């Protein structure tokens, strides 16, 4: 009788252990199935992704640039940037429309306004070279829109 009680207790203990072990395996599979391989917590790809998102957020660059407007951020004051972008886009648009109307090839780099890049510049705005970078980038976008007729 003692031998059969011991056997029953051993079988019961093994059954309980197997049941708990099975539940543990099943719950681990369920947790892993909730994440794609590149999203699993602790995964190197996930850490890299979070770090990049944090850098993007810190730089306010979900799109690109200071205000997610498609233009780079070369520094300078807000006033310098806006003045250069407005002047460059307007001049580029005007030059693009003119070239389209006269059936000239698409080429903005040889335009005097693009090369000088100082339209509406004032020393009170700040660094002239930074102004030129913004102006030229906006000029190329404006030229493209003007040439296409937008």
Residue pairs with C-beta under 8 A, 6 or more apart in sequence:
32 40
35 41
37 43
37 45
38 45
38 46
38 49
39 46
40 46
56 62
59 73
60 66
60 67
60 68
61 68
62 68
63 69
63 70
64 70
64 71
64 72
65 71
65 72
65 73
66 73
66 81
69 85
70 141
71 81
71 85
71 134
71 137
71 138
71 141
72 133
72 134
72 137
74 130
74 133
74 134
75 127
75 130
76 125
76 126
76 127
76 130
76 131
76 134
77 125
77 126
79 125
80 125
80 126
80 127
80 130
80 131
80 134
81 134
83 120
83 121
83 122
83 125
83 131
84 120
84 121
84 125
84 130
84 131
84 132
84 133
84 134
84 135
84 138
85 134
85 135
85 137
85 138
86 120
86 138
87 119
87 120
87 121
87 135
87 138
88 117
88 119
88 134
88 135
88 136
88 137
88 138
88 139
88 141
88 142
89 138
89 139
89 141
89 142
90 142
91 113
91 114
91 119
91 139
91 142
92 108
92 113
92 114
92 138
92 139
92 140
92 141
92 142
92 143
92 144
92 145
92 146
93 142
93 143
93 145
93 146
94 142
94 146
95 108
95 111
95 113
95 114
95 139
95 142
95 143
95 146
96 108
96 142
96 143
96 144
96 145
96 146
96 147
96 148
97 146
97 147
97 149
98 104
98 146
99 105
99 106
99 107
99 143
99 146
99 147
100 146
100 147
100 148
100 149
106 144
106 147
108 114
108 139
108 140
108 143
108 144
109 115
111 139
111 143
113 119
113 139
114 136
114 139
114 140
114 143
117 131
117 132
117 135
117 136
117 139
118 128
118 131
118 132
118 135
119 135
121 128
121 131
121 135
125 131
